[in-house]
Amino acid sequence: MKVAFFRSLRVQIPLLILIGMIPSILVSLSLASFNATKIIREDAQEKLALETQGLEHSLSKWNEMNVRALKNLSKQPAIVSMEVEKQKPVLMKMLETYEYLYTASTTGLDGINVTRSDNQAPKKYADRPWFLGAKAGNDITYQTLIGRTSNKPSLCLSVPIRQQKVIKGVNYICATLDIVSEQIKAVKFGTTGYALLVNENGQVLAHPDSTFTSGDTLTDLSKYPPVNNLLSGNEGEFVFSDDTNTEWMTHGTLLNNGWGVLVLQEKAEVFASVKQFKQTAILIALASVALVSIIAWFVAESLVKPVISLTNVSTSLAAGNLDQTVNIERQDELGLLGIAFNKMARQLQESFATLGDRTQELDRALTAQKQSEQAQKTAKEKLQQQVRELQRQLKLANNGDLTVRAQISEGEIGQVASSYNSTLESLRQIVAQVQLASQTVAKTTNLNELAISELSAGAMLQTDEITNILNQMQTMSVAIQAIADNADRAEKIIEQTTDKASAGDIAIEQTVQRISTLGQTASETTEQAKNLAKASRKIAKTIGLIRKIALQTNVLAVNASIEAARAGEEGIGFTVVADEVQVLATQSAQAATEIEQLVGEIQFETSKVVKAMETSTIEVTEGSRNLVAVRTALQQVKGAREEVDRLIKTVTTVVTEQSLTSRNLTATMEDVSAIAHKTSTSATKVSSSFQDLLTVAQQLEASVGQFKVN
């Protein structure tokens, strides 16, 4: 038998291997490509983020340095004085310290210069954002613009000048952004990666392309997708397409002053290595498929030959040739299959040899079984006929005729009929005795029922009368007991009153002693309060000294800030210390003022306490005299209580005796009532029992009357 080409194992095995292998290769390629893309993307994003973070840190530090320098400058006494002669040297020193500044000036509240560092005539800046923000009291105000002096992107910072927390003018500095632009231009990676800096309105402050930073005004990129996305508050990664459909990857972050730093790179450049990786992976996958196909073909060929041999021998066995065996000389599973197939062929030969003998024995057993079934059928029909005859004979007994008897025959049915006759005879005798007994019970019950009913009625009447007497006795007993309880309660109240009067006497005596002690303590406290007033006056003198020290410390802190600003970046750390010392001096002065107010309050309250203590001493003396009078009245109450106590004890003795007699009489009547009630209940139950017995006797007589016994 020949198998079609595409159904042959030589074709199907390599095909199945390829079907199982190709999806795995495709999945592996997809996973590898996905992971490679993910790794490259993450690496590019990390690189963009690192560049952005580096710029953000550098620019924030530069901006913080300018803000700190301007704030320190505005706190200098020369600047606060708003005098040109004093401000001019300080402003010039500021320009010498920070070379990238091109102006450091002050204005009045009208926006006109008070002092300029460039020796030009005063100008009016009332409409400038930096002036309006400082005049409004903002802690720091930024404005970016194309400087009229430098014709470059510039930054102006301004702070208010305060005298005793009142704004007297504006202090401002302006600097070119050349240092910032150099840092932005230094960011280059790959062939397309670059960085840019925009202000809070999306205008370009620094860009590697000089065309974006030239002109009379700042270039507006607020509509540029990455800038628009960043200014909307979305920091981090952003992917977009420009006007030429070129995809870009960007990473942006916002500075503390609202500026935005962006780093960009073309997406195609980032993922160029991914395309090369995919091409290499596809070539490797095709080579792997070809190699596996060749190996699978040889494996299939070695497997198909033993299978064909087994198929031929199996076909011969199916045709009836039981002497066939297969010859497969292999040590693998196919060799084991050939050995098992040969064993099966030999067992099949032996089975066919014994099959004939087993068939004859089975025929003989079937014949004997048919004969046995015929004999059982005949016996069953005879037994059914005897049962029907017994049922016919006993039909009268089922209707109540206990005189009928079944006919006794041979076999098991005859034994059942004999037992049934004996049972009917015993039942007939029992029914006859029950009939006689039921008649006797009915007669006896009718005679005794009337007597029991009369006894029950009398017992009920006696119980009602005893119950009425008992209720009256209980009412009287409760009244007597209430009188006794009230007498006891009154006696206890009198005793408690006496105890409280005695305790009050003792307490009043102790109070008098304590009031005397309190008077002495009040005098001592008054003296101590006067001493406290003297000490508070000494504290007030010390506070003046603290104020002088705080003022001198503040002056030293301002001078230290100026020297730190002149030291440049090396003095930044010392500037922070100077600021902290200045804050501490201010806090010390405020604390001295608060302490002075507190001391004044203490002196005022102390004088009030002295007056109150003197008044309290007079009131304590008067209270002591009143308590002596109260003590005398309590002793008189104690004598009257003893007389009332004797009268109540006499009433209690009489009422207690009457209560005891009433309880004894009530207990006796309760016993009599219980006996009468028990008698009435028993009579009622006996009467009810006789009625039930009569009913049962009548029912029994009616039931046994249905049977025929003679």
CORKAJO-V500162 format. One line per field, one symbol per residue. psi: psi as a letter, one per 30 degrees, with the letter a starting at -180 (. if undefined). burial: # if it has 24 or more other ideal C-beta (glycine too) atoms within 12 Angstrom, else .. A space follows every 10 residues. Layout:
psi->???
burial->???
This chain:
psi->kkkleffkff eeeeeeeeef eeeeeeeeee eeeeeeeeee eeeeeeeeee eeeeeeeeee eeeeeeeeee eeeffkeeef fhkeeeeeee eeeeeeejff kfkjlllaff fkkekkfggl kklkhfgkee eeeeefgkek kkkkljkfef hlklkkkklk kkjhgkkfak kllkklheee eeeeffjkka ffklllklaf ggkkfkkfjf ffglaflkkj gffkeeeeee ffgilakkkl kafggkkkkl kllklfgflk kkklkkeeee gefeeeeeee eeeeeeeeee eeeeeeeeee efeeeeeeee eeeeeeefff jggklkjjil gaeeeeeeee eeeeeeeeee efefeeefee eeeeeeeeee eeeeeeeeee eeeeeeeeee eeegeeefgf jgflklkkal aeeeeeeeee eeeeeeeeee eeeeeeeeee eeeeeeefee eeeeeeeeee eeeeeeeeee eeeeeeeeee eeeeeeeeee eeeeeeeeee eeeeeeeeee eeeeeeeeee eeeeeeeeee eeeeeeeeee eeeeeeeeee eeeeeeeeee eeeeeffbef geefeeeeee eeeeeeeeee eeeeeeeeee eeeeeeeeee eeeeeeeeee eeeeeeeeee eeeeeeeeee eeeeeeeeee eeeeeeeeee eeeeeeeeee eeeeeeeeee eeeeeeeeee eeeeeeeeee eeefffkjf.
burial->........## ..##..##.. ....#...#. ..#......# ...##.###. ######.### .##.###### ######.### .#....##.# #.###.##.# #########. #.#####... ....#..### #.###....# #######... .######### #.....#### ########## #.##..#... .######### ########.. .##....##. #..####.## #.....#### .......### #####.#### #######.## #..#...... #...#...#. .##..##..# ..##.##.## ..##..#... ...###.#.. .......#.. ##..#..... .......... .......... .......... .....#...# ..##..#... .#.#.#.... ..#..##..# #..#..##.. #..##..#.. ##..#...#. .#..##..#. ..#..#...# ..#...#..# ..##..#... #..#...#.. #...#..#.. .#..#...#. .#...#..#. ..#..#...# ..#..##..# ..##..#### ##.###.... ##.##..##. ##..##.##. .#..##..#. ..#..#...# ..#...#..# ...#..#... #..#...#.. #...#..#.. .#..#...#. .#...#..#. ..#..#..## ..#..##..# ..##..#..# #..#..#.#.
